Structure formats: C-alpha cells, structure tokens
C-alpha cells in the first residue's frame, strides 16, 4: 500500500511540476533559475553532512556522489544564468 501511495505522489508531483513550468513566461526563467541554484546549494550542504558521517560505506559513497552532482548543478546553473543575463546587457562600442 505504501509503494502505491508513494508512486501516486511521484506521478502527481511530476504532473504539477510540468504544468507549472509550462505556465512560466520567458522573462521569469532567469530569476527562477537563480532560485533553483540556491536550493541546489542547500542540497550540497546536506550532501556534505551525509558524506561526512562515516557510519556506513554506502552512505559515504552516496553522499560523495550527491556532493559531486549537486555541485555540478550549482556551477552549471550559475554559468547559464550569467550567460542569460549577459544577453540583456548593452553592448559596448
């Protein structure tokens, strides 16, 4: 019963997320991406705390993988945000 309930929640969150993203105007994508990068930064902090527990080898490996993936997400997101903001700057010369 619990697996069915969790699957239902997953499917519902996918549907709601898809509908929300489709309704966002193009002018709001840059601020939303910056907010998502901040949330990924919180994920990095949580992953570091998980990787540093030293209790189980599996937890250490999963924590290290989470740190690596969340860091890639944060850095890539900020690079994309910077590039998008550069499109709105006036050209010199």
Backbone bond lengths (Angstrom), bond angles and torsions (degrees), N, CA, C in turn:
res aa  C-N    CA-C-N  psi(-1)  N-CA   C-N-CA  omega(-1)  CA-C   N-CA-C  phi
1 X - - - 1.448 - - 1.526 110.74 -
2 X 1.320 116.62 -40.04 1.457 119.78 -178.17 1.525 111.77 -66.10
3 X 1.328 117.65 -38.31 1.461 120.93 179.54 1.534 110.67 -65.01
4 X 1.310 116.93 -38.10 1.467 120.82 178.74 1.528 109.40 -65.76
5 X 1.333 116.85 -42.86 1.459 120.85 179.12 1.523 111.29 -63.86
6 X 1.320 117.94 -43.68 1.461 121.28 179.30 1.528 111.65 -66.20
7 X 1.325 117.25 -37.24 1.460 121.12 176.42 1.527 110.65 -64.81
8 X 1.326 116.38 -40.25 1.461 120.45 177.00 1.534 111.00 -62.06
9 X 1.317 117.22 -43.44 1.467 121.37 178.60 1.533 109.98 -62.91
10 X 1.322 117.67 -42.33 1.460 121.62 178.52 1.525 110.98 -61.51
11 X 1.314 116.99 -47.29 1.468 120.93 -179.65 1.534 110.72 -63.77
12 X 1.314 116.84 -41.13 1.459 120.72 178.74 1.524 111.48 -64.40
13 X 1.330 117.36 -41.59 1.467 120.28 179.79 1.531 111.18 -68.08
14 X 1.321 118.02 -35.58 1.467 120.68 176.13 1.524 109.94 -63.71
15 X 1.324 117.08 -45.92 1.461 121.01 -179.55 1.529 111.35 -63.18
16 X 1.334 117.02 -47.10 1.467 120.61 -178.79 1.529 110.26 -64.47
17 X 1.323 117.76 -42.42 1.463 121.10 178.47 1.508 112.08 -61.82
18 X 1.312 116.68 -42.94 1.463 120.92 178.41 1.522 110.95 -62.44
19 X 1.320 117.45 -43.90 1.462 121.48 179.94 1.524 111.19 -65.93
20 X 1.316 117.63 -39.42 1.463 120.40 179.96 1.521 112.05 -66.94
21 X 1.327 117.06 -43.11 1.459 120.62 -178.81 1.523 110.69 -65.56
22 X 1.311 117.70 -36.81 1.464 120.22 179.42 1.523 112.88 -67.98
23 X 1.319 117.61 -23.59 1.464 121.33 -177.92 1.532 113.31 -89.27
24 X 1.329 118.46 -5.60 1.465 121.77 -176.94 1.527 109.12 -81.08
25 X 1.351 117.66 126.10 1.465 119.27 176.20 1.529 111.52 -68.56
26 X 1.311 116.19 156.81 1.467 121.57 -175.61 1.528 112.37 -61.07
27 X 1.331 117.87 -29.09 1.469 120.22 -178.44 1.524 112.77 -70.49
28 X 1.308 117.85 -16.66 1.468 120.58 -179.26 1.523 113.54 -97.51
29 X 1.319 118.68 -3.98 1.458 120.03 -176.50 1.520 112.14 -63.65
30 X 1.335 118.76 -39.61 1.464 120.70 -178.20 1.521 111.64 -65.51
31 X 1.339 120.49 -47.99 1.471 118.70 177.29 1.527 112.81 -63.60
32 X 1.321 116.69 -36.30 1.464 118.62 178.99 1.520 111.42 -67.76
33 X 1.327 117.10 -35.77 1.453 120.13 178.42 1.527 110.25 -66.55
34 X 1.316 117.48 -38.70 1.457 120.62 177.33 1.529 110.55 -63.06
35 X 1.319 116.15 -40.59 1.463 119.45 176.67 1.513 112.19 -64.88
36 X 1.326 116.85 -39.48 1.466 120.12 177.48 1.522 111.04 -65.31
37 X 1.332 117.10 -34.18 1.460 119.81 177.21 1.520 111.05 -66.64
38 X 1.330 117.12 -36.22 1.460 120.04 177.04 1.523 110.63 -65.23
39 X 1.319 117.04 -38.85 1.466 120.43 177.68 1.525 110.05 -66.04
40 X 1.322 117.64 -38.56 1.463 120.33 176.77 1.522 111.06 -65.45
41 X 1.327 116.90 -31.47 1.461 119.89 174.73 1.516 111.63 -63.15
42 X 1.334 116.73 -37.58 1.459 120.73 175.56 1.527 109.71 -65.48
43 X 1.323 116.60 -37.05 1.463 120.95 177.05 1.520 110.86 -62.34
44 X 1.330 117.54 -38.57 1.467 121.13 177.90 1.532 110.32 -61.61
45 X 1.322 116.53 -43.56 1.468 119.99 179.73 1.527 110.90 -62.82
46 X 1.337 116.70 -43.94 1.463 120.09 177.24 1.515 112.40 -64.00
47 X 1.323 117.17 -38.83 1.468 120.80 179.81 1.523 111.07 -68.36
48 X 1.328 116.78 -36.47 1.464 119.47 177.15 1.529 110.40 -64.28
49 X 1.328 116.11 -40.49 1.468 118.37 178.73 1.527 111.24 -66.49
50 X 1.326 117.64 -34.37 1.464 120.63 177.33 1.523 110.64 -70.72
51 X 1.324 116.92 -41.87 1.465 120.13 -177.40 1.523 111.48 -68.59
52 X 1.320 117.37 -25.02 1.460 119.98 -175.99 1.509 115.22 -92.46
53 X 1.326 118.69 6.94 1.461 119.55 -177.09 1.518 112.38 -71.97
54 X 1.310 117.11 -38.83 1.462 120.93 178.97 1.516 114.27 72.31
55 X 1.324 118.28 15.73 1.456 120.61 -177.40 1.525 112.26 -83.70
56 X 1.315 116.82 -47.55 1.463 120.90 -177.91 1.524 108.91 -130.57
57 X 1.327 115.32 145.44 1.462 119.20 178.49 1.529 111.30 -63.18
58 X 1.331 117.01 -40.11 1.461 120.61 -179.63 1.524 110.54 -62.69
59 X 1.328 117.48 -41.86 1.464 120.85 178.98 1.523 110.65 -64.09
60 X 1.319 116.94 -38.43 1.463 120.20 178.32 1.521 111.32 -65.20
61 X 1.334 116.78 -43.13 1.469 120.26 179.77 1.521 111.34 -67.44
62 X 1.325 116.58 -43.26 1.466 119.40 178.26 1.524 111.18 -65.66
63 X 1.324 117.06 -38.18 1.462 120.33 177.35 1.512 112.02 -65.05
64 X 1.330 116.66 -41.82 1.467 119.95 178.53 1.527 110.99 -65.56
65 X 1.329 116.66 -39.89 1.468 119.76 177.36 1.527 110.43 -65.61
66 X 1.328 117.04 -39.28 1.468 120.26 178.75 1.523 111.04 -65.81
67 X 1.324 117.55 -38.92 1.467 120.83 177.05 1.530 109.90 -62.22
68 X 1.325 116.34 -45.83 1.463 120.12 -178.31 1.531 111.26 -63.70
69 X 1.327 117.44 -48.23 1.460 120.60 -177.35 1.528 112.18 -67.63
70 X 1.325 117.46 -41.40 1.466 119.74 178.98 1.526 110.89 -67.95
71 X 1.327 117.56 -34.74 1.470 120.15 177.77 1.525 110.76 -66.52
72 X 1.323 116.63 -41.53 1.468 120.30 176.56 1.522 109.73 -61.34
73 X 1.324 117.05 -40.90 1.454 121.57 179.42 1.522 111.26 -64.18
74 X 1.323 117.89 -42.98 1.462 121.31 -179.40 1.525 110.44 -65.89
75 X 1.319 116.97 -50.29 1.467 120.19 -177.70 1.528 110.81 -63.48
76 X 1.314 117.31 -46.37 1.464 120.46 178.95 1.514 112.11 -62.99
77 X 1.311 117.01 -39.47 1.457 120.49 178.85 1.518 112.34 -64.24
78 X 1.329 116.56 -42.28 1.456 118.88 178.45 1.535 111.70 -68.65
79 X 1.310 117.35 -34.26 1.462 119.37 176.23 1.529 111.31 -65.18
80 X 1.320 116.25 -42.25 1.462 119.78 178.62 1.524 110.43 -66.75
81 X 1.331 117.25 -41.58 1.462 120.61 178.35 1.517 110.76 -62.05
82 X 1.330 116.99 -43.12 1.463 120.51 178.60 1.524 111.12 -62.49
83 X 1.302 116.29 -40.57 1.466 119.80 179.14 1.528 111.38 -66.70
84 X 1.326 116.62 -38.35 1.457 119.95 178.31 1.521 110.89 -67.21
85 X 1.322 117.48 -40.33 1.463 120.43 178.69 1.519 111.16 -68.16
86 X 1.325 117.31 -30.76 1.470 120.36 178.59 1.537 111.14 -65.72
87 X 1.305 117.56 -25.53 1.459 120.86 178.14 1.523 111.74 -65.70
88 X 1.334 117.69 -25.02 1.449 121.13 -177.17 1.518 113.60 -94.53
89 X 1.320 117.95 -5.47 1.465 120.68 178.31 1.518 110.04 -77.47
90 X 1.335 114.82 147.66 1.469 119.18 176.61 1.508 109.64 -73.18
91 X 1.315 115.70 139.98 1.459 121.00 179.86 1.523 109.55 -77.64
92 X 1.324 116.20 138.15 1.449 120.91 179.59 1.519 109.47 -81.76
93 X 1.329 114.69 145.00 1.459 118.67 172.14 1.443 112.45 103.18
